Amino acid sequence: MNKKSALIATTLLLSVALAGCGGGEAPAAPASVQKAIPVQVAKAAKGSINDSTGIIGSFAPKETAQVSPKISGKIQSINLTVGQKVNKGDTLFTIDQKDIQDSIKQSQESYQVALANLKQAESGAAQSVQQAESSVDQAKSALVQQDNSITQSQTSLVDAQNSVRDAQNTLNRNQQLFSAGALSQSELEQSQIAYRKAQTAVENAQIALHNAQTSKESAQTTYNNAQKSLRLAQQKTGIDVARASVNQAKANLDTARSQLVDAVVKAPISGTISVVTGVQGQMVSAQSAVVSIANTNPIIAKVNVSESELLKLQVGSSVTVGVDSLNKRIEARVTAVNPVMDNDLKAYPVEISVPNGSGELKSGMVVTVYMKSEAPKNILVSQDAITEQAGKKYAYVVEGTVAKRVEVQTGQESAKQVEVTKGLTEGQNVVVKGVSLLSDGAKINVVK
């Protein structure tokens, strides 16, 4: 309202007050001379209280990274400033590499020695296996020979036993003939000698068989021992030990080489440098962050919503994010809805992703998030547009150069707006400033 309008309004108020003090009503001015009352108007438009109710929150980075080296050492070079843009993979700083290069050299030498020891162990193991295989072959051959000796001894024993039986029969028959006087004494003695020789042959055959069986047992033991020796040689225990040494030396070499790679510290994400704590020559370790990076494109609007508000939201819901400090409103979408209530706030955390290619939006800025309502739309007007008298509510609409008072019915209200469910139509000009000075049919002057 300009100064001229304010002066007119003040004059009218003063006139009314003076009339009241005089104990009588001021005579109504003729319509032809009635002064126009300055007012401000707004078009009645459909909307929802939910659309205009904002939830206060703040911006936060989409992601942050506290960057520290994987190895301990002295910073060799660093050239970063707060606010500097970096891309994922850019070099942030380097660690002095002299000690690492010395370690690589030593590990390389140890690795070569371990390889030589492994080669020697493999060569010795091959010879041991070859000798053990030869011993097994020899023992197996000896075992086969003893099997043959046993077979031969068993055959000789059977022959000797048959000879004893034949000699026994001959001796019995000759003794009968000798008793009958049909055989001489010398012939009988020859039969007796032959029988004794046959018995001796059986005894010798039994001894030979026993010796052959004993020899086979010895040959079997030799064969078994040779096989054990072969298995031990084939296990290549010495090779396994040497190979383990090679693997350990290789691991040490790989570790040293990876440390050389880790000495060049790169950005894990794209974003803006937010903190730099390291300087050239400073000793650092994996326990202390040297650089912090914040990714603010997109930037995240974080708000906490009530249970009733949560029911209207889901991932993908469209909302409007207001940034009063920049006088901006940005259309965005919900990217995360926490189903677990924050017990301290008694509310549910919600995140909204907001594009920020220009970098104009900063972490920590206060934002107001306006939810989109799916409820039926009614007329929304300013709280200042509604007056109440005798339990009824009224608004003034503009008809030409006068204000017409109309009765209205209202619904939901917020701190600044009220929902009109009956009495107004979309597009009507409704008086929102200067309402207290109006009466039905009052002449008005619309000002901006």
Wavefront OBJ file of the C-alpha trace (Angstrom):
o trace
v 0.000 0.000 0.000
v 1.457 3.410 -1.021
v 1.615 6.470 1.213
v -1.411 8.156 -0.421
v -3.582 5.090 0.141
v -2.399 4.796 3.705
v -3.263 8.444 4.344
v -6.803 7.976 2.987
v -7.338 4.864 5.120
v -6.069 6.665 8.213
v -8.399 9.611 7.573
v -11.397 7.308 7.253
v -10.552 5.479 10.445
v -10.134 8.756 12.287
v -13.530 9.982 11.042
v -15.227 6.815 12.269
v -13.511 7.093 15.616
v -14.518 10.756 16.048
v -18.101 9.921 15.156
v -18.127 7.229 17.815
v -16.729 9.611 20.400
v -19.458 12.159 19.614
v -22.102 9.700 20.808
v -23.849 9.402 17.450
v -23.401 7.805 14.085
v -21.781 9.779 11.296
v -24.232 10.512 8.514
v -23.674 8.315 5.504
v -22.128 10.174 2.630
v -24.134 10.229 -0.577
v -22.949 7.607 -3.021
v -22.036 10.323 -5.511
v -19.537 11.872 -3.067
v -18.375 8.653 -1.240
v -14.618 8.334 -1.411
v -13.146 5.126 -2.828
v -11.419 2.919 -0.283
v -7.984 1.698 -1.393
v -7.757 -2.111 -1.366
v -5.570 -4.890 -2.677
v -7.104 -7.882 -4.429
v -6.107 -11.381 -5.539
v -7.802 -13.783 -7.895
v -9.534 -16.730 -6.323
v -7.669 -19.839 -7.449
v -8.092 -23.516 -6.776
v -5.562 -25.260 -4.613
v -5.068 -27.282 -1.463
v -3.869 -26.362 1.980
v -1.523 -29.335 1.732
v 0.091 -27.800 -1.359
v 0.908 -24.622 0.492
v 2.032 -26.153 3.781
v 5.816 -26.199 3.760
v 8.126 -28.510 5.678
v 11.365 -26.896 6.796
v 14.602 -28.749 6.095
v 18.092 -28.148 4.778
v 20.409 -29.108 1.942
v 23.103 -31.760 2.384
v 25.612 -33.275 -0.056
v 24.541 -36.318 -2.030
v 27.711 -38.020 -0.828
v 30.878 -37.124 1.014
v 34.300 -38.755 1.130
v 36.960 -38.416 3.823
v 40.158 -39.216 1.939
v 43.168 -40.631 3.772
v 46.134 -42.580 2.380
v 46.171 -46.363 2.595
v 49.792 -46.240 3.702
v 51.668 -44.132 6.220
v 54.261 -41.679 5.003
v 55.243 -38.104 4.304
v 53.212 -35.977 1.895
v 55.440 -35.336 -1.106
v 53.090 -33.049 -3.035
v 49.640 -31.552 -2.513
v 48.045 -28.639 -4.348
v 44.381 -28.334 -3.343
v 42.133 -25.482 -2.262
v 38.713 -25.476 -0.657
v 36.021 -25.071 -3.308
v 38.135 -26.687 -6.032
v 36.265 -29.056 -8.355
v 37.697 -32.555 -8.804
v 36.650 -35.573 -10.828
v 36.739 -39.177 -9.713
v 40.259 -40.508 -10.365
v 42.023 -37.123 -10.174
v 45.268 -37.114 -8.170
v 44.795 -35.352 -4.830
v 48.244 -35.780 -3.250
v 51.242 -38.144 -3.258
v 53.275 -39.873 -0.540
v 57.096 -40.007 -0.645
v 58.042 -43.200 -2.523
v 61.748 -43.738 -1.735
v 61.232 -46.301 1.062
v 58.623 -48.118 -1.035
v 60.981 -48.406 -4.020
v 63.718 -49.812 -1.728
v 61.220 -52.352 -0.396
v 60.282 -53.369 -3.935
v 63.947 -53.968 -4.778
v 64.489 -56.168 -1.705
v 61.287 -58.101 -2.339
v 62.309 -58.690 -5.955
v 65.662 -60.160 -4.855
v 63.952 -62.429 -2.286
v 61.548 -63.607 -4.936
v 64.355 -64.562 -7.329
v 66.131 -66.537 -4.580
v 62.920 -68.396 -3.725
v 62.412 -69.277 -7.412
v 65.961 -70.718 -7.587
v 65.349 -72.815 -4.445
v 62.117 -74.127 -5.920
v 63.860 -75.142 -9.138
v 66.531 -76.990 -7.173
v 63.919 -78.743 -5.021
v 61.990 -79.813 -8.102
v 65.161 -81.241 -9.666
v 66.101 -83.180 -6.494
v 62.544 -84.455 -6.118
v 62.562 -85.764 -9.688
v 65.736 -87.758 -8.987
v 64.276 -89.146 -5.743
v 61.124 -90.265 -7.526
v 63.174 -91.912 -10.272
v 65.302 -93.824 -7.733
v 62.247 -94.876 -5.737
v 60.511 -96.144 -8.889
v 63.621 -98.184 -9.753
v 63.643 -99.696 -6.223
v 59.978 -100.614 -6.520
v 60.625 -102.364 -9.841
v 63.536 -104.324 -8.388
v 61.548 -105.318 -5.278
v 58.617 -106.370 -7.432
v 60.908 -108.520 -9.590
v 62.390 -110.171 -6.492
v 58.891 -110.833 -5.178
v 57.914 -112.538 -8.441
v 61.062 -114.714 -8.251
v 60.165 -115.804 -4.727
v 56.660 -116.703 -5.895
v 58.253 -118.903 -8.557
v 60.590 -120.495 -5.961
v 57.620 -121.330 -3.740
v 55.797 -122.936 -6.651
v 58.842 -125.012 -7.513
v 59.334 -126.054 -3.854
v 55.692 -127.064 -3.576
v 56.052 -129.224 -6.720
v 59.265 -130.837 -5.382
v 57.536 -131.567 -2.060
v 54.624 -133.291 -3.793
v 57.060 -135.385 -5.886
v 59.051 -136.340 -2.791
v 55.887 -137.308 -0.922
v 54.839 -139.512 -3.858
v 58.296 -141.099 -3.842
v 58.000 -141.837 -0.111
v 54.634 -143.472 -0.670
v 56.027 -145.633 -3.510
v 59.090 -146.569 -1.450
v 56.830 -147.498 1.495
v 54.747 -149.756 -0.714
v 57.849 -151.434 -2.171
v 59.327 -151.957 1.315
v 56.120 -153.536 2.631
v 55.903 -155.897 -0.311
v 59.603 -156.947 -0.054
v 59.242 -157.603 3.693
v 56.418 -160.054 2.927
v 58.492 -161.750 0.250
v 61.492 -161.895 2.589
v 59.333 -163.542 5.263
v 58.144 -166.089 2.723
v 61.778 -166.815 1.741
v 61.199 -165.426 -1.729
v 63.536 -162.424 -1.312
v 67.145 -162.187 -0.185
v 68.381 -160.127 2.757
v 70.339 -157.761 0.502
v 67.267 -157.015 -1.642
v 65.275 -156.213 1.503
v 67.997 -153.844 2.741
v 68.046 -152.033 -0.608
v 64.276 -151.409 -0.244
v 64.843 -150.044 3.247
v 67.594 -147.702 2.007
v 65.397 -146.426 -0.831
v 62.575 -145.677 1.637
v 64.927 -143.706 3.940
v 66.240 -141.701 0.957
v 62.668 -140.848 -0.074
v 61.899 -139.651 3.465
v 65.033 -137.498 3.414
v 63.951 -136.023 0.071
v 60.555 -135.041 1.585
v 62.276 -133.370 4.542
v 64.573 -131.447 2.191
v 61.614 -130.385 0.038
v 59.778 -129.130 3.141
v 62.839 -127.138 4.212
v 63.149 -125.674 0.707
v 59.465 -124.666 0.720
v 59.793 -123.017 4.141
v 62.880 -121.119 3.012
v 61.092 -119.968 -0.140
v 58.116 -118.735 1.898
v 60.440 -116.881 4.292
v 62.232 -115.292 1.348
v 58.901 -114.200 -0.125
v 57.923 -112.496 3.137
v 61.221 -110.623 3.091
v 60.720 -109.705 -0.572
v 57.162 -108.501 0.204
v 58.490 -106.287 3.014
v 61.146 -104.880 0.675
v 58.465 -104.217 -1.967
v 56.176 -102.471 0.539
v 59.011 -100.284 1.793
v 59.939 -99.385 -1.771
v 56.350 -98.313 -2.466
v 56.281 -96.142 0.672
v 59.513 -94.506 -0.402
v 58.018 -93.853 -3.822
v 54.910 -92.260 -2.313
v 57.018 -90.033 -0.089
v 59.108 -89.003 -3.070
v 55.971 -88.292 -5.088
v 54.543 -86.102 -2.301
v 57.379 -83.665 -2.997
v 57.338 -82.208 0.505
v 60.508 -80.273 -0.207
v 58.921 -78.797 -3.321
v 55.844 -77.739 -1.355
v 58.011 -75.948 1.175
v 59.999 -74.248 -1.577
v 56.821 -73.299 -3.451
v 55.346 -71.824 -0.256
v 58.460 -69.681 0.057
v 58.013 -68.525 -3.533
v 54.371 -67.624 -2.907
v 55.274 -65.669 0.204
v 58.026 -63.796 -1.589
v 55.648 -63.040 -4.479
v 53.029 -61.745 -2.028
v 55.590 -59.469 -0.412
v 56.598 -58.152 -3.832
v 52.941 -57.551 -4.825
v 52.331 -55.733 -1.539
v 55.311 -53.480 -2.107
v 54.151 -52.740 -5.660
v 50.607 -51.989 -4.479
v 52.028 -49.580 -1.908
v 53.726 -47.764 -4.769
v 50.300 -47.408 -6.418
v 48.732 -46.357 -3.101
v 51.348 -43.628 -2.747
v 49.365 -41.688 -5.367
v 46.057 -40.819 -3.656
v 43.171 -40.255 -6.077
v 39.677 -38.830 -5.652
v 37.151 -41.628 -4.944
v 34.216 -39.461 -6.091
v 33.596 -36.352 -8.169
v 32.731 -33.218 -6.255
v 34.094 -30.146 -4.514
v 36.971 -29.987 -2.043
v 35.415 -29.028 1.307
v 38.324 -29.571 3.712
v 42.113 -29.753 3.299
v 44.115 -30.597 6.432
v 47.391 -31.856 4.933
v 50.457 -29.887 3.815
v 53.652 -30.873 2.039
v 56.098 -32.648 4.343
v 53.433 -33.679 6.863
v 53.417 -37.265 8.134
v 50.035 -38.883 7.522
v 48.440 -42.300 7.974
v 45.279 -44.204 7.184
v 43.794 -43.064 10.505
v 43.680 -39.368 9.577
v 41.742 -37.746 6.723
v 43.790 -35.339 4.600
v 41.064 -34.176 2.196
v 37.257 -34.106 2.285
v 35.154 -34.103 -0.895
v 31.453 -33.268 -1.117
v 29.301 -34.173 -4.126
v 26.477 -31.622 -4.334
v 25.119 -32.348 -7.811
v 22.455 -33.337 -7.257
v 22.116 -31.890 -3.771
v 19.857 -33.561 -1.217
v 17.067 -31.719 0.599
v 16.546 -33.451 3.942
v 13.296 -33.005 5.864
v 11.498 -34.790 8.668
v 7.792 -35.442 8.131
v 4.960 -36.410 10.432
v 3.083 -39.692 10.232
v 0.175 -38.103 8.357
v 2.541 -36.444 5.877
v 4.457 -39.697 5.401
v 1.321 -41.395 4.092
v 1.267 -38.907 1.200
v 4.852 -39.564 0.168
v 6.717 -42.351 -1.545
v 9.892 -42.678 -3.574
v 9.272 -40.840 -6.840
v 6.679 -38.416 -5.424
v 6.847 -34.928 -6.958
v 7.450 -32.023 -4.562
v 8.452 -28.379 -4.770
v 11.594 -27.247 -2.959
v 11.630 -23.577 -1.991
v 14.902 -21.757 -1.292
v 13.901 -18.421 0.235
v 17.449 -17.055 0.342
v 17.611 -17.360 -3.457
v 13.920 -16.640 -4.014
v 13.620 -19.897 -5.946
v 11.226 -22.806 -6.199
v 12.460 -26.007 -7.797
v 10.505 -29.054 -8.888
v 12.091 -32.250 -7.558
v 11.331 -35.834 -6.611
v 11.587 -37.864 -3.418
v 14.489 -40.330 -3.572
v 14.386 -41.897 -0.098
v 11.722 -42.380 2.575
v 12.867 -43.843 5.891
v 10.160 -46.184 7.235
v 11.622 -45.973 10.745
v 10.723 -42.991 12.921
v 13.447 -40.859 14.442
v 12.550 -41.222 18.115
v 14.196 -37.926 19.072
v 12.303 -35.896 16.450
v 9.174 -38.076 16.417
v 9.270 -37.798 12.629
v 10.330 -39.763 9.544
v 13.459 -38.669 7.602
v 12.853 -38.025 3.898
v 15.390 -37.154 1.177
v 14.715 -35.234 -2.038
v 17.181 -35.059 -4.920
v 17.503 -31.543 -6.381
v 19.511 -30.783 -9.566
v 22.438 -28.446 -8.874
v 24.508 -28.242 -12.042
v 25.362 -24.581 -11.459
v 26.462 -25.197 -7.876
v 24.259 -22.343 -6.697
v 22.616 -24.489 -4.037
v 24.861 -24.950 -1.006
v 24.933 -27.555 1.724
v 23.310 -26.221 4.886
v 20.896 -23.827 3.132
v 17.431 -23.779 4.688
v 14.713 -25.099 2.374
v 10.940 -25.440 2.471
v 9.462 -28.531 0.871
v 5.916 -28.313 -0.464
v 4.121 -31.590 -1.042
v 1.753 -32.196 -3.932
v -1.714 -33.208 -2.747
v -3.963 -35.535 -4.645
v -7.009 -34.227 -2.719
v -9.803 -32.391 -4.603
v -8.936 -28.719 -5.167
v -10.991 -25.916 -3.575
v -10.647 -22.133 -3.660
v -7.725 -20.858 -1.578
v -7.645 -17.266 -0.303
v -5.562 -15.339 2.183
v -6.608 -15.439 5.822
v -6.851 -11.607 5.606
v -9.666 -11.945 3.034
v -12.095 -13.565 5.485
v -14.120 -11.650 8.086
v -16.496 -13.060 10.648
v -19.699 -11.543 12.016
v -22.406 -13.114 14.143
v -20.897 -16.567 13.604
v -20.868 -16.238 9.837
v -17.889 -15.782 7.541
v -17.689 -13.309 4.668
v -15.397 -12.244 1.845
v -15.530 -9.194 -0.452
v -15.450 -9.655 -4.204
v -14.895 -6.910 -6.722
v -17.809 -5.982 -8.963
v -16.793 -3.049 -11.114
v -15.780 -0.272 -8.701
v -17.541 -1.590 -5.606
v -16.951 -4.399 -3.129
v -19.730 -6.896 -2.664
v -19.860 -8.872 0.544
v -20.588 -12.601 0.057
v -21.089 -15.273 2.679
v -18.611 -18.140 2.440
v -18.019 -21.529 4.003
v -14.448 -22.541 4.832
v -12.544 -25.784 5.227
v -8.927 -26.418 6.198
v -6.732 -23.538 7.271
v -3.044 -22.819 7.531
v -1.206 -19.889 9.072
v -1.605 -17.820 5.900
v -4.390 -19.366 3.837
v -7.919 -20.697 4.209
v -9.819 -23.113 2.003
v -13.210 -21.804 0.764
v -15.608 -24.644 0.026
v -18.642 -22.503 -0.883
v -19.360 -18.897 -1.861
v -16.489 -18.104 -4.233
v -15.682 -19.183 -7.781
v -12.360 -19.503 -9.497
v -11.162 -16.286 -11.139
v -13.071 -13.826 -8.938
v -11.105 -10.851 -7.622
v -11.200 -11.076 -3.830
v -10.172 -8.222 -1.533
v -7.206 -9.308 0.601
v -6.016 -5.942 2.033
v -8.258 -3.157 3.420
v -11.105 -5.554 4.303
v -11.672 -3.957 7.715
v -12.626 -0.655 6.071
v -15.267 -2.147 3.795
v -18.995 -2.530 3.928
v -21.279 -4.182 1.399
v -21.345 -2.048 -1.758
v -18.472 0.207 -0.683
v -16.695 2.048 -3.448
v -13.132 0.803 -3.837
v -9.890 1.723 -5.541
v -7.743 -1.302 -6.393
v -4.063 -0.613 -5.733
v -1.047 -2.813 -6.042
l 1 2 3 4 5 6 7 8 9 10 11 12 13 14 15 16 17 18 19 20 21 22 23 24 25 26 27 28 29 30 31 32 33 34 35 36 37 38 39 40 41 42 43 44 45 46 47 48 49 50 51 52 53 54 55 56 57 58 59 60 61 62 63 64 65 66 67 68 69 70 71 72 73 74 75 76 77 78 79 80 81 82 83 84 85 86 87 88 89 90 91 92 93 94 95 96 97 98 99 100 101 102 103 104 105 106 107 108 109 110 111 112 113 114 115 116 117 118 119 120 121 122 123 124 125 126 127 128 129 130 131 132 133 134 135 136 137 138 139 140 141 142 143 144 145 146 147 148 149 150 151 152 153 154 155 156 157 158 159 160 161 162 163 164 165 166 167 168 169 170 171 172 173 174 175 176 177 178 179 180 181 182 183 184 185 186 187 188 189 190 191 192 193 194 195 196 197 198 199 200 201 202 203 204 205 206 207 208 209 210 211 212 213 214 215 216 217 218 219 220 221 222 223 224 225 226 227 228 229 230 231 232 233 234 235 236 237 238 239 240 241 242 243 244 245 246 247 248 249 250 251 252 253 254 255 256 257 258 259 260 261 262 263 264 265 266 267 268 269 270 271 272 273 274 275 276 277 278 279 280 281 282 283 284 285 286 287 288 289 290 291 292 293 294 295 296 297 298 299 300 301 302 303 304 305 306 307 308 309 310 311 312 313 314 315 316 317 318 319 320 321 322 323 324 325 326 327 328 329 330 331 332 333 334 335 336 337 338 339 340 341 342 343 344 345 346 347 348 349 350 351 352 353 354 355 356 357 358 359 360 361 362 363 364 365 366 367 368 369 370 371 372 373 374 375 376 377 378 379 380 381 382 383 384 385 386 387 388 389 390 391 392 393 394 395 396 397 398 399 400 401 402 403 404 405 406 407 408 409 410 411 412 413 414 415 416 417 418 419 420 421 422 423 424 425 426 427 428 429 430 431 432 433 434 435 436 437 438 439 440 441 442 443 444 445 446 447 448
